Amino acid sequence: MLLAYVIALIIYTLVSCHLAWALLRLKPIAKGFTLGMLLVALVAHAITLYPNIYTLHGLNFNVFNTASLTSFYFVLFYVIFCFYRPILSLGLFAAPTAIIGLSLGYFGVAPYAPLTDISKGLEAHIILSIAAYCVLLMAAVQAVILRIQIRELKHKTKQRFWVNKLPSLQSMESLLFDMILVGFSLLTLALAIGFVYVSDLMAQHIAHKTVFSIMSWLLFGWLLFGHWKYGWRGRRAANMAILAFLLLAVGFIGSKFVLEMLL
């Protein structure tokens, strides 16, 4: 695990440095190098993370393992989106995020409370929930960047870093709705499976998490409908995406942190 951790850490760092150098020096980003190295890092990241989650006594989704898995998904979906969207420069956010998540998962210590004797359905619910959270986190970050781009284009600021260094506004908006659609679909599946396999919400202290998740799901769904029906975009879409993710984050990470680290 230590060797896999070091390999992943070195590759994520190299990719971060390459992207920063290319953006600051206005050099082309080596797509093959970037995506190829990240795929190797993802394998090493998975080797590091797997024994921490799949333990002898059950699944261990403590807050640090969840952070590491979230960062793993972050890079994985970034690589997938890169194959059909010109968004290589956004790796400047994905790779450093992976460094943080990987390190938290490797060094973080939380009370050991594995999930024992759970069904495959409940296991699928947990994995899909984390995947949905990750993609929608990416959408929220994308929405923040989009707001900055719109502001700089509107006010024509001198530096205009977010305009000159990152993909075009049209590409960023298209990517935002790609992320929201994927995340919304994953969240829909996770909620549907959860309602089938979770028997007692109150006893498992997840009633509030479910309420916030449903509120977030409704808001993301309304945003997708508004974009399809009324052409919502720009700041309105960015604001709704950020608000919808905050609702999801309060239910997902907030409750997990309180239950595991404080109570």
C-alpha positions in Angstrom: 0.0 0.0 0.0 2.9 2.4 0.8 4.4 1.8 -2.7 1.1 2.4 -4.4 0.5 5.5 -2.3 3.9 6.9 -3.3 3.4 6.1 -7.0 0.0 7.8 -7.1 1.3 10.8 -5.1 4.3 11.3 -7.4 2.1 11.0 -10.6 -0.6 13.4 -9.3 2.2 15.9 -8.4 3.9 15.6 -11.8 0.6 16.1 -13.7 -0.2 19.1 -11.5 3.2 20.6 -12.2 2.9 19.9 -15.9 -0.6 21.5 -16.1 0.5 24.6 -14.1 3.6 25.0 -16.3 1.7 24.7 -19.5 -1.0 27.2 -18.4 1.4 29.8 -17.1 3.8 29.5 -20.0 1.0 29.3 -22.6 2.3 26.0 -23.8 0.1 23.1 -25.2 -0.9 20.5 -22.7 0.3 17.0 -23.5 -3.0 15.2 -23.6 -1.5 11.7 -24.0 0.9 12.2 -21.2 -1.6 13.8 -18.9 -4.4 11.2 -19.3 -2.0 8.2 -19.5 -0.3 9.2 -16.3 -3.6 9.8 -14.6 -4.8 6.3 -15.5 -1.7 4.8 -13.9 -2.3 7.0 -10.8 -5.9 5.8 -10.6 -4.8 2.2 -10.5 -2.3 3.0 -7.7 -4.9 5.0 -5.9 -7.4 2.1 -6.1 -4.7 -0.3 -4.8 -4.1 2.0 -1.8 -7.8 2.5 -1.1 -9.3 -0.9 -1.6 -8.0 -2.7 1.5 -9.1 0.4 3.6 -12.7 0.1 2.4 -13.1 -3.7 1.9 -11.9 -4.9 5.3 -12.1 -8.4 6.9 -15.2 -7.4 9.0 -17.1 -5.4 6.4 -17.1 -2.2 4.4 -15.4 0.8 6.1 -16.7 4.1 4.7 -15.3 6.4 7.3 -15.0 10.1 6.5 -11.3 9.8 5.4 -11.9 6.8 3.1 -14.9 8.6 1.7 -12.8 11.6 0.9 -10.2 9.4 -0.8 -12.8 7.6 -2.8 -14.4 11.0 -3.8 -11.1 12.3 -5.1 -10.6 9.0 -7.0 -14.0 9.5 -8.7 -13.1 13.1 -9.3 -10.0 12.2 -11.4 -11.8 9.2 -13.1 -14.7 11.4 -14.3 -12.3 14.1 -15.3 -10.4 11.6 -17.6 -13.7 10.4 -19.0 -15.0 13.9 -19.8 -11.6 14.8 -21.4 -12.1 12.2 -24.1 -15.0 14.3 -25.7 -14.6 17.8 -24.2 -11.7 20.2 -24.5 -11.2 20.5 -20.8 -7.6 19.3 -20.2 -6.7 22.5 -18.3 -9.3 21.7 -15.6 -6.9 18.9 -14.5 -5.2 21.7 -12.5 -8.1 21.3 -10.1 -8.5 17.5 -10.3 -4.9 16.4 -9.7 -4.3 18.5 -6.6 -7.7 17.4 -5.2 -6.6 13.8 -5.7 -3.4 14.5 -3.7 -5.4 15.8 -0.8 -8.0 13.0 -0.9 -5.4 10.3 -1.4 -3.4 11.5 1.6 -6.4 11.9 3.8 -7.4 8.3 3.1 -3.9 7.0 3.7 -3.1 8.9 6.9 -6.5 9.8 8.3 -7.7 7.9 11.4 -11.3 7.5 12.3 -13.3 5.1 14.6 -13.5 1.7 13.0 -17.1 0.9 12.4 -17.4 -1.4 9.4 -20.8 -2.2 7.7 -21.3 -5.9 8.4 -23.8 -8.2 6.7 -25.1 -5.7 4.2 -26.8 -6.8 1.0 -25.4 -6.2 -2.4 -28.2 -3.7 -3.0 -27.2 -1.6 -0.1 -23.6 -1.8 -1.1 -24.6 -0.6 -4.6 -26.6 2.2 -3.0 -23.5 3.4 -1.1 -21.1 3.2 -4.1 -23.6 5.0 -6.3 -24.2 7.7 -3.7 -20.5 8.5 -3.4 -20.2 8.5 -7.2 -23.1 10.9 -7.5 -21.8 13.1 -4.8 -18.4 13.3 -6.6 -19.8 14.2 -10.0 -22.1 16.8 -8.5 -19.1 18.2 -6.5 -17.3 18.6 -9.8 -20.4 20.4 -11.2 -20.4 22.8 -8.2 -16.8 23.6 -8.7 -17.5 24.0 -12.4 -20.3 26.4 -11.6 -18.1 28.5 -9.4 -15.5 28.8 -12.2 -18.2 29.5 -14.7 -19.5 32.4 -12.5 -15.9 33.9 -12.4 -15.6 33.6 -16.2 -18.9 35.3 -16.8 -18.0 38.1 -14.4 -14.6 38.7 -16.1 -16.1 38.7 -19.5 -18.8 41.1 -18.4 -16.4 43.5 -16.7 -13.4 42.9 -19.0 -10.9 42.7 -16.1 -7.3 43.1 -17.0 -5.9 39.7 -15.9 -8.8 37.6 -17.2 -7.0 34.4 -16.1 -10.2 32.4 -16.0 -11.0 33.5 -19.6 -7.6 33.1 -21.2 -6.2 29.9 -19.5 -9.3 27.8 -19.3 -11.7 26.3 -21.9 -14.2 28.6 -23.7 -17.4 29.7 -21.9 -19.5 27.5 -24.2 -17.4 24.4 -23.5 -17.6 25.2 -19.7 -21.4 25.5 -19.9 -21.7 22.3 -21.9 -19.5 20.5 -19.4 -21.5 21.8 -16.5 -24.7 20.3 -17.8 -22.9 17.0 -18.7 -21.8 16.7 -15.1 -25.2 17.6 -13.7 -26.9 15.1 -16.0 -24.5 12.3 -15.0 -24.7 13.2 -11.3 -28.4 13.5 -11.4 -28.7 10.0 -13.0 -26.4 8.4 -10.5 -28.3 10.1 -7.6 -31.6 8.9 -9.0 -30.4 5.3 -9.0 -28.8 5.7 -5.5 -32.1 7.0 -4.1 -34.2 4.4 -5.8 -32.0 1.5 -4.5 -31.9 3.1 -1.1 -35.6 3.3 -0.7 -35.8 -0.5 -1.6 -33.0 -1.7 0.7 -32.9 0.7 3.6 -35.5 -0.5 6.1 -35.4 1.9 9.0 -34.2 5.5 8.3 -34.6 6.7 11.9 -32.7 3.9 13.5 -29.8 4.3 11.1 -29.6 8.1 11.7 -30.0 8.9 8.0 -33.5 10.5 7.8 -32.0 14.0 7.6 -29.5 12.8 5.0 -32.4 11.4 2.9 -34.4 14.7 3.2 -31.5 16.8 2.1 -30.6 14.4 -0.8 -34.2 14.5 -2.1 -34.2 18.3 -1.9 -31.0 18.4 -3.9 -32.3 15.9 -6.4 -35.4 18.0 -6.9 -33.4 21.1 -7.5 -31.0 19.5 -9.9 -33.9 18.0 -11.8 -35.6 21.4 -12.0 -32.4 22.9 -13.3 -32.1 20.2 -16.0 -35.8 20.7 -17.0 -35.4 24.5 -17.1 -32.3 24.2 -19.3 -34.1 21.8 -21.7 -37.4 23.7 -21.7 -36.5 27.3 -21.2 -32.7 27.4 -22.1 -31.5 28.3 -18.6 -27.8 28.9 -18.5 -25.1 31.3 -17.3 -25.3 32.7 -13.8 -28.8 31.3 -13.1 -27.7 27.8 -13.9 -24.4 28.2 -11.9 -26.3 29.5 -8.8 -28.8 26.7 -8.9 -26.1 24.1 -9.2 -24.1 25.5 -6.3 -27.2 25.6 -4.1 -28.3 22.1 -5.0 -24.9 20.7 -4.2 -24.8 22.5 -0.9 -28.0 20.8 0.1 -26.4 17.4 -0.8 -23.2 18.2 1.0 -25.0 19.1 4.2 -26.8 15.8 4.2 -23.9 13.7 3.0 -20.7 15.0 4.5 -22.1 17.1 7.3 -24.0 14.3 9.0 -21.2 11.8 8.4 -18.7 14.1 10.1 -20.9 14.9 13.1 -21.8 11.2 13.7 -18.3 9.8 13.3 -16.0 12.6 14.6 -18.1 14.6 17.1 -20.6 12.2 18.5 
